[in-house]
Structure formats: structure tokens, C-alpha cells
Amino acid sequence: MIYFDHAATTPVRPEVVSVIQESLIEDFGNPSSTYALGRRTRQHIDQSRRIFAASIQANPADIIITSCGSESNNTAIIPTALALKEKGKHLITSAAEHHAVLHPMHYLETLGFEVTYLPVDDTGKVTLQSVKGAIREDTILVSLMYANNEVGSINPIAAIGAFLAEQNILFHTDAVQAYGSERIDVGQQHIDFLSVSAHKINGPKGIGFLYRKNNLHLPNFIHGGSQENDHRGGTENTPYIRGFAEAVTLMEAERKESNRKKRELGEYFLSGLEKSGIPFKCNGAYSEGVPHILNIWLPGMRSDKMLIQCDLKGIMLAAGSACTAGSLEPSHVLAAMYGMDNPRAAESLRISFGPDNTTDEADTLIALLKSIYNKQYKNV
Ligand SMILES: Cc1ncc(COP(=O)(O)O)c(C=O)c1O
């Protein structure tokens, strides 16, 4: 088995599994209980929260632990829009966002909000200029992803954040794909909301956090108990919170080396593909994006067919985001980058690396693509 789909999800590290196992047994107390068992569990959660906060230079009180990246995005967008509707009903996002941002936006449209979907350039990025051109008197929130999950492009977050802060417009960024490789400083980058998910950084699925800047007293998404500083009801998932914190600690200690390995493998893959003689083009600018995501266009080679042939050989990769991979729909991100009618959107592969992938594995994938190309496409 060769796993080249780390943008979809990552394997849980053994160190993380150990922490979760230990916590499942030791931390069964309800963190809201006042006796010793509950208090100890609460301390573990507080310690994890400090780790999350330090990883983005934030205050621990501004971290809301959620069930996933999707919940973080929904929480940043929907209650914020509802709370500010007297001020304005205009929101801005981009056409290349993850569905966990696009769909809350579509939902808000059904409630009478207006959404501007900014275009992206052929590297998958929005420009500060286009943000400037789209803001209006009634713009209340801008949500733009930090790094794109299909092509890996990184948006100019700090520049956009600084501009929006001057305009007094709230700024959310979905940092789910960026968190593992990029150094984030929410203060310096003028970020008001930031979404993160554990399963993209070798933590468990079903846990994430939302950074929400302290002076924002906006309504909750989940109403219930007073957990998460009264921001999100629900008894905390202590084992996964601790496992997530362990994954963050490992990620921070290994980030530099892990980035180097992934980037080197990406470059190795690209030069191998060039030598193979298969016609291809990069979607986006690999060297400028996050190191784990490489997206290539193989003209004439349908991605759904490629995925099946790779799967038969035990190679796992994707054509777009995981959520659309199941239905094998053409990528909305590539359509936004290159146009709706461009065949690229249905003829591309996303190869996403982890630090343990090897050059041998890259060679195996290239050899497979070459044999498919030679047998089925070369002389067509
Ligand atoms: C950019 C981006 N945002 C949000 C999500 C959703 O995260 P989760 O699976 O934790 O809900 C993903 C996951 O694929 C993602 O890549």
C-alpha cells in the first residue's frame, strides 16, 4: 500500500494513540465535576488548550475546542453573520474554498445574505486587490482559506488581514491545510477567526479548534452547557483533546524537517515525471504552496479512471477534495482556476505527501502512470 493522500487525512501517530488510550482510562471524570477526578481532567484540557494557543501565538481563552474543521468553519461564519445582520448582510469568500466554507455561505444566502465569491488566479490564490474591490459598506465578514486543500496555494493572509483590520471588517481563515506546515501568528496576521482540524496533522478525526479573538462576543453555534468558556455546549472529548495536543507538540518539534522531506519528495516526483515523458502540467505553483500538496494535470487522462487504476495497484491518492472524491465530480477548485469548461478539472490528480513517503514510492507511482499513458493514451 502506498498512501499519497495526506491532504485527505493522516495516520494517527503511535504517541498520540498512547495518550488517547491512557486518557480514555484515566480521564473518565466529567471535566465540569468539582471533585478531584473532574478537576484533574479539567487540568488536562487546560494544558491542551495552552498548547493549541501557543501554536498560533494566541491567548488560551480564545481557543474554542470543536469537533472538527467543518464545525470550526460553520461556527466562525453562521453565528457571526446572524449576529451582525443589522450592521450589514454582505460576506466575501472565494470560489476555491472548501465546502465547509462554501456550504455555510450558501445557507446564509437562503436567509437573505449576499455573498461575493472572489475569483482565484491560475495559481489558486485570491489577491488583495480583489478583496479591496469587493468590500462594501455592508460587508461584515471575509472568509478566505489559508492554504488550498486541492492545489496547496497559500493566500496572502497577512496583507488581507491588515487591510480588513483597517476597514473594521472581520476576517476568518480556514487554516486546516496550512496549520501543519506554516507558522501562524494570529495577532501579526490580523486574523479574527481561524479553523484547525486534528486529523490533518496526525491527530484523531473528530476534533479541532476555532480561534476566536477575545473581544468578539458573538453567539454560540452549539447551545447547551457552559463548556468552552460558555462558547460551546457539550461535555469535552478529553482523550481526543489530549491526543490532538500531543499531535501539535510533535508537529511543532518536527515541522522544519517534515517540511523539508515533503518538499524534496515533491520536487523529486516532478523531475521524475518530466523524465518519464508523460505530458503533464502543474496545477498551481507547487514551489510556492504548502509542501505536502502537489496537483498535476495529465491532459486527456481522466482522473476518475486514473484513481481506479491506482487503487487496483494499492496506491491511494485523490482527484480533488476527499468529500468530492467519493462522487468523482470534477474539481470546483480547478474549475475556478482554469474555467468551467476546461478539461483540466476532470483530468488532474492530487498527490499529497507525508514525511514518511519515500522516493521508491514516488517511482512506483510514476512507473504506473507511465505504463497507463503508454498503453492507453499515447497514440490516441
Ligand atoms: C481546507 C479544509 N477545510 C476544512 C476541512 C474539514 O475538516 P474536517 O474534516 O475536520 O471537518 C478540510 C478537510 O478536508 C479541509 O481540507
The ligand as a Tripos MOL2 file, in Angstrom:
@<TRIPOS>MOLECULE
LIG
   16    16     1     0     0
SMALL
NO_CHARGES

@<TRIPOS>ATOM
      1 C1         -9.3440   23.2650    3.8220 C.3       1 LIG1
      2 C2        -10.2200   22.3600    4.6200 C.ar      1 LIG1
      3 N1        -11.1670   22.8860    5.4030 N.ar      1 LIG1
      4 C3        -11.9740   22.1340    6.1660 C.ar      1 LIG1
      5 C4        -11.8700   20.7670    6.1570 C.ar      1 LIG1
      6 C5        -12.8120   19.9650    7.0030 C.3       1 LIG1
      7 O1        -12.1540   19.4720    8.1410 O.3       1 LIG1
      8 P1        -12.8440   18.2780    8.9700 P.3       1 LIG1
      9 O2        -12.6900   17.0490    8.1320 O.co2     1 LIG1
     10 O3        -12.0760   18.1960   10.2530 O.co2     1 LIG1
     11 O4        -14.2580   18.6560    9.1840 O.co2     1 LIG1
     12 C6        -10.9060   20.1490    5.3440 C.ar      1 LIG1
     13 C7        -10.8110   18.6800    5.2830 C.2       1 LIG1
     14 O5        -10.6860   18.0960    4.2080 O.2       1 LIG1
     15 C8        -10.0500   20.9640    4.5700 C.ar      1 LIG1
     16 O6         -9.1070   20.4480    3.7770 O.3       1 LIG1
@<TRIPOS>BOND
     1     1     2 1
     2     2     3 ar
     3     2    15 ar
     4     3     4 ar
     5     4     5 ar
     6     5     6 1
     7     5    12 ar
     8     6     7 1
     9     7     8 1
    10     8     9 2
    11     8    10 1
    12     8    11 1
    13    12    13 1
    14    12    15 ar
    15    13    14 2
    16    15    16 1
@<TRIPOS>SUBSTRUCTURE
     1 LIG1         1 GROUP 0 **** ****
